[in-house]
Amino acid sequence: MNKLCLISFLLFIQLNVFSQNEAMFSGPANMDTSKFAHVYFLRDKPDKLKKNWVGVMMNTDQAISVKAEVNSIYRINTLAKGETWFWTSIYGNREEVRIIISPGQNYYIEINPTDKSDELLSSNIKVLEENEALERINKFTDKIKEHYCSIPYPGNNDFVDNLYQDTVRWYASKKLDYFFTPLPGWEIILRSPEKTAFGFRNKLISATYSLVGGVLYDSLSQCRSQEDFNTYSKGVFINSTIYSSRDSIISIERKEIAIPGGIKYACLINTVLKSSTKEFDELHINSSYIVFYWEDSKGVGSTASLYNSERGLPEELHSLQILESNLLASWSGFRLSTKK
């Protein structure tokens, strides 16, 4: 099965590593935003919840359209139109606002958590008049966090801004897990106790573009030396990234990288492939992989690859530098952890 089609895990990120415009992309690089409506969420004042975030749901989704932290403003770009409701639930106290959304228009929603009673906390979610909202936005000195809520129908497929800030465990062995935090800007496809998948595919935006990232298990189970690992990563591994006879390698780049505790060998590989399908002849696949080998306490070896990959028309793809930088940020916090 194509590595681009496999369910993935990923990605840990420390936000100070990135500039906002590079880290938080979701969708093709040349995405036309003129058809999106823009919903601003203002939580720009100190409030009762202090350091806690407030999740705002969209319509009937169980996905969070924005995860509003204190002293922050967000601009959500969405393809949704018509009557749309945004709601919060703090300790079971649900509150919502409904607005009629039209493409290209701006809307403003305030979140200001306060005590509703001795036992209840209110999000105080409400729609703001444009004049008041713009005055507050103009006074706001930090960067407005911008991202996309791209799929306009119910179901937990809407954009999720780093929904699980707590770490996620992904199966590594019977006794160990890979430990990580998801990357802002990815949609959640599946979450279960053993695996979480992230990716992006929306035919309403592009019929050709898709993005995936995760951890894939590779075949090398015994590696005696750095030389053996180098031979594997340059040969068997690179060949495994070519799924179809229609795919061909345009470029390959291999780099040495820092190796975290618990990992014995690792390297970074960037590839650019030319690809085609029955419908499209001129697709490219830009991918960054970190191939790594580790051994458990009994000396049993495992190899896997952490990857970040896009497929689409050349003009739709982000640079390898951006894919690589996202991956390396994930790798900086990547570790093995004993199962609970």
DRENMIFI-689429 format. One line per 5 residues: their letters; for each residue x, y, z of C-alpha. Coordinates in Angstrom, 2 decimals. Example, Ala and Ser with C-alpha at 12.3 -4.5 7.8 and 13.67 -1.06 7.14 Angstrom:
2
as> 12.30,-4.50,7.80 | 13.67,-1.06,7.14
This chain:
340
mnklc> 0.00,0.00,0.00 | 1.20,3.53,-0.84 | 2.86,5.24,2.14 | 0.80,8.32,1.25 | -2.42,6.36,1.79
lisfl> -1.55,4.71,5.08 | -3.04,6.01,8.30 | -0.55,8.08,10.14 | 0.39,9.33,13.55 | 2.27,12.62,14.12
lfiql> 3.29,15.30,14.96 | 4.94,17.01,17.96 | 5.63,20.67,17.61 | 6.92,23.47,19.77 | 5.25,26.56,18.38
nvfsq> 8.21,28.85,18.95 | 10.17,26.89,16.34 | 7.93,28.11,13.50 | 6.59,31.27,12.07 | 2.80,31.05,12.00
neamf> 2.45,31.18,8.24 | 4.71,28.19,7.71 | 3.64,25.90,10.52 | -0.11,26.12,10.35 | -0.88,25.38,6.71
sgpan> -3.71,23.02,5.87 | -4.36,22.71,2.17 | -2.50,23.51,-1.05 | 0.09,26.28,-1.19 | -1.86,28.15,-3.89
mdtsk> -5.24,27.83,-2.18 | -7.74,30.49,-3.28 | -9.26,31.93,-0.11 | -11.71,34.28,-1.84 | -14.55,31.76,-1.47
fahvy> -14.01,31.39,2.29 | -15.97,33.18,4.98 | -13.85,34.55,7.83 | -14.88,34.09,11.46 | -12.86,35.95,14.09
flrdk> -12.81,34.57,17.63 | -11.75,37.15,20.22 | -10.49,36.01,23.60 | -8.21,38.99,23.91 | -8.77,39.86,27.58
pdklk> -7.78,38.11,30.85 | -10.67,35.96,32.10 | -11.78,33.41,34.67 | -10.17,30.41,32.96 | -6.73,32.04,32.87
knwvg> -4.36,29.52,31.23 | -7.05,27.02,30.15 | -8.21,26.91,26.52 | -11.86,26.95,25.40 | -12.87,24.65,22.58
vmmnt> -15.47,25.99,20.15 | -17.37,23.39,18.15 | -18.89,23.99,14.73 | -22.41,22.75,13.92 | -22.94,19.16,15.10
dqais> -19.27,18.25,14.81 | -17.34,16.60,17.56 | -14.26,18.37,16.22 | -13.04,21.70,17.51 | -13.06,24.53,14.98
vkaev> -10.95,26.71,17.26 | -9.12,26.11,20.50 | -9.14,29.58,22.01 | -6.39,30.42,24.47 | -6.48,33.52,26.64
nsiyr> -5.03,36.76,25.22 | -5.50,35.49,21.67 | -7.45,36.28,18.50 | -8.11,33.71,15.79 | -9.32,34.06,12.22
intla> -11.01,30.90,10.96 | -11.50,30.64,7.20 | -14.34,28.29,6.35 | -16.26,27.01,3.35 | -19.38,26.69,5.46
kgetw> -22.32,28.86,4.37 | -25.89,29.47,5.47 | -26.96,29.02,9.08 | -23.95,27.90,11.10 | -23.70,27.55,14.85
fwtsi> -20.66,27.65,17.09 | -20.92,26.25,20.58 | -18.95,25.67,23.75 | -19.37,23.26,26.63 | -17.59,24.03,29.91
ygnre> -18.21,21.40,32.56 | -21.39,20.41,30.74 | -22.74,23.96,30.44 | -23.44,24.34,26.70 | -23.81,27.76,25.08
evrii> -24.04,28.62,21.38 | -24.38,31.39,18.83 | -25.85,31.08,15.33 | -24.92,33.20,12.34 | -25.79,33.18,8.64
ispgq> -22.48,32.76,6.82 | -21.77,34.00,3.29 | -18.52,33.56,1.29 | -16.11,36.48,1.53 | -17.78,38.03,4.59
nyyie> -16.34,38.64,8.07 | -17.94,37.64,11.38 | -16.84,38.30,14.95 | -17.42,36.15,18.05 | -16.26,36.92,21.60
inptd> -15.33,34.30,24.20 | -15.04,35.65,27.76 | -15.36,32.93,30.43 | -16.92,34.11,33.71 | -18.72,32.59,36.68
ksdel> -22.37,31.91,35.91 | -23.09,30.69,39.43 | -21.24,29.08,42.30 | -21.21,25.81,40.37 | -21.29,26.83,36.70
lssni> -18.78,28.58,34.47 | -20.05,30.40,31.39 | -18.07,30.88,28.19 | -20.07,34.05,27.48 | -19.85,33.31,23.77
kvlee> -21.58,36.05,21.78 | -21.59,37.74,18.37 | -19.92,41.17,18.30 | -20.81,44.18,16.22 | -18.19,44.85,13.57
neale> -17.18,48.30,14.87 | -16.46,47.00,18.38 | -14.62,43.94,17.06 | -12.42,45.95,14.67 | -11.52,48.41,17.43
rinkf> -10.32,45.53,19.62 | -8.52,43.83,16.74 | -6.69,47.06,15.85 | -5.52,47.41,19.46 | -4.34,43.80,19.64
tdkik> -0.53,43.73,19.51 | 0.13,39.97,19.10 | -0.20,38.02,15.86 | -3.70,36.89,14.89 | -3.67,33.12,14.54
ehycs> -5.08,32.14,11.17 | -6.14,28.74,9.89 | -8.80,26.87,7.96 | -11.98,25.00,8.77 | -12.26,23.59,5.31
ipypg> -14.92,20.91,5.17 | -18.42,22.43,5.30 | -20.50,19.44,6.35 | -21.19,17.73,9.70 | -18.85,15.02,10.90
nndfv> -15.57,15.25,12.75 | -13.63,16.22,9.65 | -13.40,19.97,10.16 | -10.05,21.59,10.76 | -8.73,20.98,14.25
dnlyq> -6.20,23.40,15.70 | -3.93,21.18,17.75 | -6.93,19.51,19.37 | -4.95,17.25,21.66 | -2.36,19.38,23.37
dtvrw> -1.85,16.47,25.69 | 0.54,13.93,24.23 | -0.68,11.04,22.10 | 0.67,7.52,22.38 | 1.31,5.48,19.23
yaskk> 2.21,1.78,19.25 | 5.94,1.04,19.07 | 6.15,-2.42,20.70 | 4.41,-4.51,23.34 | 6.07,-2.48,26.09
ldyff> 6.78,0.89,24.49 | 4.91,3.67,22.71 | 5.97,6.57,20.56 | 5.06,9.72,22.48 | 4.08,12.95,20.68
tplpg> 1.75,15.93,20.38 | -0.20,16.61,17.15 | 0.86,19.29,14.71 | -1.34,22.40,14.46 | -2.94,22.61,11.06
weiil> -3.83,18.94,10.53 | -7.28,17.40,10.35 | -8.11,14.42,12.51 | -9.31,11.40,10.56 | -9.35,8.84,13.35
rspek> -8.56,8.75,17.04 | -8.57,5.57,19.10 | -6.59,4.31,22.11 | -3.95,2.83,19.82 | -3.73,5.10,16.82
tafgf> -4.51,8.58,15.61 | -4.47,9.61,11.97 | -3.87,13.06,10.54 | -4.11,14.35,7.00 | -5.79,16.73,4.59
rnkli> -7.93,15.99,1.54 | -10.81,18.15,0.33 | -12.00,17.86,-3.26 | -14.02,21.06,-2.86 | -10.69,22.86,-2.63
satys> -8.59,20.68,-4.95 | -9.17,17.44,-6.82 | -5.44,16.72,-6.89 | -3.97,17.80,-3.54 | -3.56,15.64,-0.43
lvggv> -1.32,15.77,2.62 | -0.46,13.07,5.14 | 2.12,12.51,7.84 | 2.84,9.89,10.42 | 4.90,6.95,11.52
lydsl> 5.23,3.94,9.27 | 6.81,0.65,10.29 | 9.72,-0.46,8.10 | 11.27,-3.85,7.43 | 14.77,-3.66,8.96
sqcrs> 14.79,-5.67,12.21 | 18.52,-6.07,12.77 | 21.17,-3.43,12.25 | 24.73,-4.17,13.36 | 26.36,-0.85,12.52
qedfn> 25.95,2.69,11.25 | 27.17,1.45,7.88 | 24.37,-1.16,7.73 | 21.83,1.54,8.55 | 23.23,3.87,5.91
tyskg> 23.03,1.13,3.30 | 19.41,0.38,4.21 | 18.28,4.00,4.23 | 19.94,4.74,0.88 | 18.66,1.60,-0.82
vfins> 15.76,-0.48,0.46 | 14.03,2.41,2.20 | 14.14,4.83,-0.75 | 12.87,2.10,-3.07 | 9.96,1.50,-0.70
tiyss> 8.75,5.09,-1.18 | 8.05,4.39,-4.87 | 4.59,2.82,-4.96 | 3.67,2.68,-8.62 | 5.44,2.05,-11.91
rdsii> 4.05,5.46,-12.86 | 6.17,7.09,-10.14 | 9.74,8.18,-10.81 | 12.35,9.91,-8.66 | 13.18,13.52,-9.51
sierk> 15.49,14.17,-6.57 | 16.77,12.62,-3.32 | 18.56,14.35,-0.45 | 19.92,12.64,2.66 | 21.00,14.50,5.83
eiaip> 22.44,13.59,9.19 | 20.32,14.75,12.15 | 20.36,14.87,15.95 | 19.34,11.58,17.54 | 17.14,11.60,20.68
ggiky> 17.60,9.22,23.60 | 16.47,5.65,22.95 | 17.11,5.86,19.19 | 20.30,4.20,17.89 | 20.50,5.43,14.28
aclin> 18.56,8.03,12.31 | 18.76,10.19,9.19 | 16.54,12.57,7.23 | 15.62,11.90,3.61 | 13.83,14.32,1.30
tvlks> 12.37,13.03,-1.95 | 10.56,14.54,-4.92 | 8.70,12.10,-7.14 | 6.87,12.56,-10.40 | 3.56,10.73,-10.26
stkef> 0.45,10.22,-12.34 | -3.01,8.72,-12.11 | -5.64,7.83,-14.68 | -7.06,11.33,-14.32 | -3.90,13.42,-13.88
delhi> -0.50,13.10,-15.57 | 1.65,15.81,-13.97 | 1.47,15.21,-10.22 | 4.43,15.53,-7.87 | 5.01,14.02,-4.42
nssyi> 7.16,16.07,-2.02 | 8.14,14.12,1.09 | 10.40,14.36,4.13 | 11.19,11.21,6.08 | 13.13,10.57,9.25
vfywe> 14.19,6.93,9.17 | 15.17,5.60,12.58 | 16.30,2.35,14.20 | 16.10,1.44,17.88 | 16.46,-1.65,20.08
dskgv> 14.57,-2.68,23.20 | 16.15,-3.91,26.43 | 16.50,-7.40,24.97 | 18.23,-6.17,21.83 | 15.22,-6.66,19.55
gstas> 15.45,-4.10,16.76 | 12.76,-2.03,15.05 | 12.87,0.45,12.19 | 10.25,3.05,11.38 | 9.96,6.34,9.55
lynse> 8.41,9.58,10.68 | 7.18,11.36,7.55 | 5.47,14.44,6.17 | 4.25,14.25,2.57 | 2.19,16.14,0.00
rglpe> 0.86,15.04,-3.38 | -0.56,17.34,-6.04 | 0.23,19.63,-8.92 | 3.68,21.27,-8.54 | 2.19,24.69,-7.83
elhsl> 0.01,23.23,-5.03 | 2.93,21.86,-3.00 | 4.81,23.59,-0.21 | 8.59,23.60,-0.32 | 10.64,20.72,1.00
qiles> 12.13,23.22,3.45 | 8.73,23.70,5.10 | 7.96,19.96,5.17 | 11.40,19.27,6.61 | 11.20,21.99,9.26
nllas> 7.82,20.67,10.47 | 9.22,17.18,10.66 | 12.36,18.21,12.52 | 10.27,20.12,15.06 | 8.28,16.95,15.66
wsgfr> 11.50,14.97,15.95 | 12.85,17.36,18.59 | 10.20,16.14,21.02 | 9.82,12.59,19.73 | 10.57,9.84,22.25
lstkk> 9.88,6.29,23.35 | 7.78,5.86,26.47 | 6.87,2.86,28.61 | 3.22,1.84,28.17 | 0.88,2.81,30.96
